[in-house]
Amino acid sequence: GLDAAGEVVAVGESVPHVRRGDRVFGSRNGAFAELVAGRTFVTMPANLSFEEAAALPTVGYTALQALRDKGALRAGQRVLVIGAGGGVGSVAVQIAKSLGGTVTGVTSRAKADMVRSLGADDVLEHGELRLRRRVRPFDLIIDIASDRSLRELSELLTTTGTLVMVGPGRGNWAGPLMRIGAAVVRSRIGTRRIEPFLAKPNRDDLVVLRDLAESGALRPVIDSTYPLSDVADAIRRVESGQACGKVVITV
């Protein structure tokens, strides 16, 4: 468990930004628990439930930093989100739209309608992405742990486009390096940029996510909820690859 939302029951002397009784959300290892201590928490969006707020931090950091920082997304650019039906992907579609991107999501047939409901301008099933003649080149690709080759993905980019690989899968050259902690690995194919990427939790980005949620531009997608006693079943649900959005533990 990396994320949590709840009510503050105690505050240390060096924590000025929240108070006892505040409803907060954030990230901390060991969040599958009744009580969680940590510094990376801020007051949660007023219009979200605890379950929705708990579903947001890690996927939100990841999508926001991939699009804004690594991808340098600008309004009017074409964005491809591979894995748009999962936790990171469903948030990435919404943030990309809020930043002015024209968004195509790639997901399974079962999740296509959900991705459209998030604002995607177009949705492709995984097999359709290989039919490149149907697809105009993209300025930015966010590839969430897929097993596609760098060559295949680079051919979907404009000549100056950027590929951001979020936790590259085993089929990509950067996978082993990412697993041992080399989070910044850069390569180029022609003038295209390829950026492996792991998110960095921080309170400033939590505030950005909170503001997006309160404005209505972002809402976490919850696939299902499980009680704390059924954590193993919840993890199996995630591992199945069938979850639409996030799986949440309730306490």
C-alpha positions as CSV (number, residue, x, y, z in Angstrom):
1,G,0.0,0.0,0.0
2,L,1.4,3.4,-1.1
3,D,-1.6,5.7,-0.8
4,A,-4.0,6.7,1.9
5,A,-6.8,9.1,2.8
6,G,-8.3,9.7,6.1
7,E,-8.7,12.0,9.1
8,V,-5.7,13.4,11.0
9,V,-5.6,12.1,14.6
10,A,-2.2,13.6,15.6
11,V,0.3,16.1,14.2
12,G,4.0,16.4,15.0
13,E,5.6,19.8,15.9
14,S,7.4,20.1,12.6
15,V,4.2,19.7,10.5
16,P,2.6,23.1,10.0
17,H,0.5,22.4,6.9
18,V,-2.2,20.1,8.4
19,R,-4.1,20.0,11.7
20,R,-5.8,17.4,13.8
21,G,-9.2,16.7,12.3
22,D,-8.3,17.6,8.7
23,R,-9.3,15.2,6.0
24,V,-6.1,14.5,4.1
25,F,-4.7,12.3,1.3
26,G,-1.2,11.4,0.3
27,S,1.4,8.6,0.0
28,R,3.4,6.5,2.4
29,N,4.7,2.9,2.4
30,G,2.7,0.6,4.5
31,A,-0.6,2.2,3.9
32,F,-2.6,-1.0,4.3
33,A,-3.2,-0.1,7.9
34,E,-5.6,1.5,10.3
35,L,-3.1,4.2,11.2
36,V,-0.5,5.7,8.9
37,A,2.2,8.2,9.7
38,G,3.9,10.4,7.0
39,R,4.8,13.8,5.7
40,T,3.5,13.6,2.1
41,F,-0.1,14.5,2.9
42,V,-2.2,17.5,2.2
43,T,-5.9,18.3,2.7
44,M,-7.9,16.3,0.3
45,P,-10.3,17.6,-2.4
46,A,-13.6,18.6,-0.8
47,N,-15.6,17.0,-3.5
48,L,-14.0,13.5,-3.3
49,S,-14.8,10.6,-0.9
50,F,-12.0,9.0,1.1
51,E,-12.0,6.1,-1.3
52,E,-11.6,8.4,-4.3
53,A,-8.9,10.5,-2.6
54,A,-7.0,7.4,-1.6
55,A,-7.1,6.3,-5.3
56,L,-5.3,9.4,-6.5
57,P,-1.8,10.1,-5.2
58,T,0.6,7.7,-6.8
59,V,-1.2,7.4,-10.1
60,G,-1.7,11.2,-10.1
61,Y,1.9,12.0,-9.5
62,T,2.9,9.6,-12.2
63,A,0.5,10.9,-14.8
64,L,1.1,14.5,-14.0
65,Q,4.9,14.3,-14.0
66,A,5.0,12.1,-17.1
67,L,2.9,14.6,-19.1
68,R,4.0,17.9,-17.7
69,D,7.7,17.3,-16.8
70,K,9.0,14.5,-18.9
71,G,6.6,15.0,-21.9
72,A,6.4,18.8,-21.7
73,L,2.9,18.6,-23.1
74,R,1.6,21.8,-24.8
75,A,-1.9,22.7,-25.8
76,G,-2.9,21.4,-29.2
77,Q,-0.4,18.4,-29.2
78,R,-1.5,14.9,-30.0
79,V,-1.1,12.5,-27.1
80,L,-1.2,8.7,-27.1
81,V,-1.8,7.0,-23.7
82,I,-1.1,3.3,-23.8
83,G,-2.8,1.5,-20.9
84,A,-5.5,4.2,-20.7
85,G,-7.9,1.9,-18.8
86,G,-5.7,1.4,-15.7
87,G,-5.0,3.5,-12.7
88,V,-2.3,5.7,-14.2
89,G,-3.8,5.7,-17.7
90,S,-7.2,6.8,-16.6
91,V,-5.7,9.8,-14.8
92,A,-3.3,10.6,-17.6
93,V,-6.2,10.9,-20.1
94,Q,-7.9,13.4,-17.9
95,I,-4.8,15.5,-17.1
96,A,-3.7,15.5,-20.8
97,K,-7.1,16.9,-21.7
98,S,-6.9,19.5,-19.0
99,L,-3.5,20.6,-20.4
100,G,-5.1,21.0,-23.9
101,G,-4.0,17.8,-25.5
102,T,-5.8,15.8,-28.2
103,V,-5.9,12.4,-26.6
104,T,-6.0,8.9,-28.0
105,G,-6.3,6.1,-25.4
106,V,-5.2,2.5,-26.0
107,T,-7.0,-0.1,-23.9
108,S,-8.9,-3.4,-24.0
109,R,-12.3,-3.6,-25.6
110,A,-13.9,-4.1,-22.1
111,K,-12.5,-0.7,-20.9
112,A,-13.0,1.3,-24.1
113,D,-16.3,3.0,-23.1
114,M,-14.9,4.0,-19.7
115,V,-11.9,5.6,-21.4
116,R,-14.2,7.5,-23.8
117,S,-16.2,8.7,-20.8
118,L,-13.0,10.3,-19.4
119,G,-12.8,12.6,-22.4
120,A,-10.5,10.7,-24.8
121,D,-10.9,12.0,-28.3
122,D,-10.3,8.6,-29.8
123,V,-9.9,5.1,-28.3
124,L,-8.0,2.2,-29.9
125,E,-7.9,-1.4,-28.8
126,H,-4.5,-2.9,-28.3
127,G,-4.3,-4.7,-31.6
128,E,-5.4,-1.7,-33.6
129,L,-2.2,0.2,-32.6
130,R,-0.2,-2.0,-34.9
131,L,-2.2,-0.8,-37.9
132,R,-0.1,2.3,-38.2
133,R,-1.7,3.5,-41.5
134,R,-4.8,4.4,-39.5
135,V,-2.9,6.5,-37.0
136,R,-1.4,10.0,-37.5
137,P,1.9,10.4,-35.6
138,F,1.8,11.6,-32.1
139,D,3.7,14.4,-30.4
140,L,3.8,12.5,-27.1
141,I,3.3,8.9,-26.1
142,I,2.8,7.8,-22.5
143,D,3.5,4.1,-22.4
144,I,2.5,2.5,-19.2
145,A,4.4,-0.7,-18.6
146,S,3.8,-2.2,-22.0
147,D,5.9,-4.8,-23.8
148,R,6.1,-3.0,-27.1
149,S,9.5,-2.4,-28.6
150,L,11.1,1.0,-28.8
151,R,11.2,0.7,-32.6
152,E,7.4,0.1,-32.8
153,L,6.7,3.0,-30.5
154,S,9.1,5.4,-32.1
155,E,7.5,4.9,-35.5
156,L,4.2,6.3,-34.0
157,L,5.9,9.5,-33.0
158,T,6.5,12.7,-35.0
159,T,10.1,13.3,-35.9
160,T,10.4,15.6,-32.8
161,G,8.1,13.6,-30.6
162,T,8.7,12.2,-27.1
163,L,8.1,8.8,-25.7
164,V,7.7,8.6,-21.9
165,M,8.0,5.0,-20.6
166,V,6.4,4.6,-17.3
167,G,7.9,1.5,-15.6
168,P,9.0,-0.2,-18.9
169,G,8.0,-3.8,-19.3
170,R,10.3,-6.7,-19.8
171,G,10.3,-6.4,-23.6
172,N,12.1,-3.0,-23.5
173,W,15.8,-2.4,-23.1
174,A,15.3,0.0,-20.1
175,G,13.4,-2.5,-18.0
176,P,16.4,-4.0,-16.1
177,L,17.9,-0.6,-15.5
178,M,14.6,0.7,-14.1
179,R,14.3,-2.2,-11.7
180,I,17.7,-1.5,-10.2
181,G,16.9,2.1,-9.7
182,A,18.4,3.9,-12.7
183,A,15.4,6.1,-13.1
184,V,16.9,8.5,-15.6
185,V,17.9,6.8,-18.8
186,R,17.9,8.7,-22.0
187,S,18.2,7.6,-25.6
188,R,17.4,9.0,-29.0
189,I,16.1,7.5,-32.2
190,G,16.7,10.3,-34.8
191,T,15.4,13.5,-33.3
192,R,12.8,11.7,-31.1
193,R,13.3,11.6,-27.3
194,I,12.8,8.5,-25.2
195,E,12.5,9.0,-21.5
196,P,12.1,6.1,-19.0
197,F,10.4,7.4,-15.9
198,L,9.5,6.8,-12.3
199,A,7.4,9.4,-10.3
200,K,8.7,11.3,-7.3
201,P,6.1,11.9,-4.6
202,N,5.8,15.5,-3.3
203,R,3.3,17.7,-1.6
204,D,3.3,20.4,-4.4
205,D,2.0,18.0,-6.9
206,L,-0.6,16.7,-4.5
207,V,-1.9,20.3,-4.4
208,V,-2.0,20.4,-8.2
209,L,-4.0,17.1,-8.2
210,R,-6.3,18.5,-5.5
211,D,-7.0,21.6,-7.5
212,L,-7.7,19.6,-10.7
213,A,-10.1,17.4,-8.8
214,E,-11.9,20.3,-7.1
215,S,-12.3,22.0,-10.5
216,G,-14.0,18.9,-12.0
217,A,-11.1,18.3,-14.4
218,L,-10.0,15.1,-12.7
219,R,-11.9,12.3,-10.9
220,P,-10.3,9.0,-9.9
221,V,-11.8,5.9,-11.4
222,I,-12.5,3.1,-8.9
223,D,-12.8,-0.4,-10.1
224,S,-13.7,-2.0,-6.8
225,T,-13.2,-1.7,-3.0
226,Y,-12.2,-4.5,-0.5
227,P,-12.0,-4.5,3.3
228,L,-8.6,-4.5,4.9
229,S,-9.1,-8.2,5.7
230,D,-9.3,-9.0,2.0
231,V,-6.1,-7.3,0.8
232,A,-4.9,-10.5,-0.9
233,D,-8.0,-10.7,-3.0
234,A,-7.6,-7.0,-3.9
235,I,-4.0,-7.6,-5.1
236,R,-5.2,-10.5,-7.1
237,R,-7.7,-8.3,-8.8
238,V,-5.0,-5.8,-9.7
239,E,-2.7,-8.6,-11.0
240,S,-5.5,-9.9,-13.2
241,G,-5.2,-6.9,-15.5
242,Q,-9.0,-6.6,-15.7
243,A,-9.4,-3.7,-13.2
244,C,-10.9,-0.5,-14.7
245,G,-9.0,2.2,-12.8
246,K,-8.0,1.7,-9.1
247,V,-8.7,-1.0,-6.6
248,V,-9.2,0.5,-3.1
249,I,-8.9,-0.9,0.5
250,T,-11.3,0.4,3.0
251,V,-10.7,0.4,6.8
